[in-house]
Amino acid sequence: MRKLPCEIDIRVVERKPVAWITSEKEISDPFASDAAFLVDARGVLMKEKKLLPEYLGLPVISGCSSESLEAGKVVESPEAKTALELLRLSTRSFMQMRFQIREIDVSESYRLLVTDKNHSRVMFGYNDLETQLRRLEQFLVYCDDSKQELATLNLLVQRNIPVTFAPTAGRGY
């Protein structure tokens, strides 16, 4: 910031990674992969000199093959931008405690396939993420009330939403 007549204030803000991103369809260990980059909330790609333990728990955005990933660049693909937006929106709601995103597969042009910490798989469309998150929240409340665990959910459709529940021990199915 320039302060007239003869001063300049400089403020340095460290980039904080919010996820790993890779062009690979599946990745077992982003720490060990040369194809995995850290990405901040604005989409800037980073290669860290020192990998901190907190980076291990970051979600992975996989299948981002529509652009070349290179440290210092900003992600441009709509798929990667939508995945970052989904991460941002999901951390603002109570749902973060119930639905912690572990992976977002962006390899298909029509959907995001999101896997959470409990291995639930939810399909999101690329448009109107907030509405889809509200619908997911309703399903999670239903799951909590009925003591069931969500296995799969397809939020691409508006009505008669396909959902499956994980089999529970002792029910025999």
N, C-alpha and C positions, 0 to 999 in steps of 0.2 A: 504494500500500500504506500502510495506516495504522500508525504506530508510536506506541503510547501512551506518554506522555500527550499530547504536543503536536507530533508530527511527521507529515508525509505525504510519502512518496517517490513521485515520478511518473517513469515510464519511457516514453519515446516511441519507438515502433517504426515505421519507415517501411514503407509497403506496397510490396511488390515485385510488379510484374505478371508473370504466367506465360503470358499469352496475350492475343490480341485476340478480341473477341466481337462479332458483328453479326447482325442479323436478316436481312440480305441472303443470298440463296442463294450468290452468288459475289461476291467482292470482289478487285479487282486490287491496290489500294493502300490498306491500312488507315490509313496516314498522312494520306491526302487525303480520306478519307470521314468525313462527319459522323455516319454510322450505326455507326461502329466505336468500341468502347470498349476500354480495357485492363481486364483482370480479374486479381485476385490469387488465390492458392490457396484462399482462403475464399469466393470468389465475389463479392467486392465490386467493383463497377464504378467505373472512374475515367476521367476526362478529364484528361490531363496538360497543364499549361501549356507545358511544354517537352518536345518529343519527342526522346528520346535515341537515338543510333544503335543501341544494343543492342535497342531495341524493334522494330526492323525484322526481326530474326531470330526473333521470337516466333511460335509457331503461331497459326493463326486458327481460331476456332470459328464456323462459319457456319450460317445457316439457323435461327437461334434466334428464330423468329417467335411462339412460344407465350407470350411475355411482353414487357412493355414495358421496354426498356433505358433506364436513366437513371442518370447519375453519382451515386454515393453509395448506390445500392440494392444489395441482395444478390440474385444470381440465384436464382430459386426453382424453375425448371422442372427436372424429373428429367433431361431430356436434357442441359442445360447442366451440371448437377451431375455427371452420369456422365462427360461429356467432361473436366471438371476432374479427376475421380478417375482417369481413364485417363492423363492427362498426369502426374499424381503417381506412379502406379504404374510408368509406362514410364521415368521418370527414375531409378527406384531399381534397375533391372536393368542387366546388361551390354548389354542390347539397345539402350540409348540410343545407343551407338556405331554400331550396325548399322541401327537403325530409328528415325530422327529424325522425329518427327511434324511435318508442315508445316501440315496442315489437318484439321479434324474437321467433317464435315457432319452436323448434327443435325436436318435438315429432315424426315426420315422418323421416324415414331413407333416403328418396329420395329427400327431399326438405326442405328449410327454408321458413317459411311463415312470412313475415315482414309486420308489420302495422306501418304506420307513424302517425304523429300528426294530419293529416287530415282524418284519418281512411282509407286511401288507403291501399289495401292489395296486396303485390307483392310476387310472388313465385320465389325463387332463387334456382338454383342447387348448389351442393356443390363444383363444379369445376369452375375454371376460373371466379372468382368474378369480376375482373376488366372489362372484356368484358361485363358481365351482367350489371354492373353499368353504362358503357358507353351507352348501349342500353336503360337503364332506363332514363338516362339523355336525350336521343333523344326524348323519349316519353314525358318527362316533358317539354321540349322546345316546342314540338307540342301542349301540353295542354295549355301552356302559350300563344302561338300564336293564338290558336283557342278559347281561353277563356273557356276552359272546365276543369273539375276537374277529375282526375284519380280515378276510383273506384277499379278496379282489373287489374292486369297485370301478365301474366305467362311467365317468362323468361327462363323456362326449355326448351322450344322449340326454334329452330333456325329460322324457317321461319313461316310466317302466325301467328305471335304472338297473342294469345288471349288477348284482352284488352276490358274493359268496362269503360264507363265514368259515373260519378255521374249525376243523373238528376238535371237540373238547374231549379230554380224557374221561372215560367212563360212559360215554354216550353210544359207543359202538358204531360210529359211521365215519 
